[in-house]
């Protein structure tokens, strides 16, 4: 037991850089939320760790302390760290560059009728050739790009990053410096040293939300759709909305103060809202303003979003487990990203339900992933 407790305390720090609280605090908060003794909560947490490798933070975030959850309910949850291996086993890896290199993905889609943001430029100090897209390599080319034409404000995201990590918005510029949203003023030299370094950024128009989101945020809200694609079906079990708060540029749900919503796929109606707190997840109830504004509301242009998502699913059919990111604007939905796979953590935290529906389990098994108490990958023949 002591060894398991030590492993449980270490596992979150090894998996990713998302801020997490200590094992002790996870146990105390779970006990507090459930009204159960800390010793009983410790054993419950250890049991799920031993069977499913669910971490203490995941146990807390997914509400796995809830007494109403059956053993079968709990067995449907899956540890987030298993995503990469499973996603790649379920997809044709020759397509990986098309989804993970965002420049290639935009080039691949730009001749279609699927609405995507235009790539205005690429910021990259390397010698890579970006075809007919302007290539910003130094202070001089950046200054020229900013000061010529009507290009500001613009949004930039890292070409290979997930979840708009390190994204930024340049609001204005003059001969001496740039003004960045939430970063303030900096010289062009500072910008390259502190923001770019050796990373590659896609520069895109700064999209604005549909008026639906005006009371909630002035940053871009997005909806993520999970696709499981086979020859005879596109299975879409999870639709989740991410709303960044006024201080978070990115809609990455794991930033404190951001909101996540479970969306009914058939109607586009919001059926659950949760708030990311410093410690974990707060499910919004009737007493909260978020619940009162969001619950039961239908997202704009929903039928068009679903139709587009199913078309994209077939375009990227070799990536049979995929997730899509859409923005909702007054001009209609815009496809922002196509990803190989999709985080297990996000839908489980927002819906408070396990990722492994019967059809998801069957899908994984059909691609050689053995679904038992823990997920094991079969060796390819």
Secondary structure, 3 states (H helix, E strand, C coil): CHHHHHHHHHHHHHHCCCCCCCHHHHHHHHHHHHCCCHHHHHHHHHHHHHHHCCCHHHHHHCCCCCCCCCHHHHHCCCCHHHHHHHHHHCCCHHHHHHHHCHHHHHHHHCCCCCCECCEEEEECCCCCCCCCCEEECCHHHHHHHHHCCCCCCEEEEECCCCCCCCCEEEEEECCCEEEECCCEEEEHHHHHHHHHCCCCEEEEECCCCCHHHCCCCCCCCEEEEEEEECCCCEECCCEEEEECCCCCCCCCCCCCCCEEEEECCCCCEEEEEEEECCCCEEECCCCCHHHHHHCCCECCCHHHHHHHHHHHHHHCCCCCEEEEEEEEECCEEEEEEEEECCCHHHHHHHHCCCCCCHHHHHHHHHCCEEECCCEEECCCC
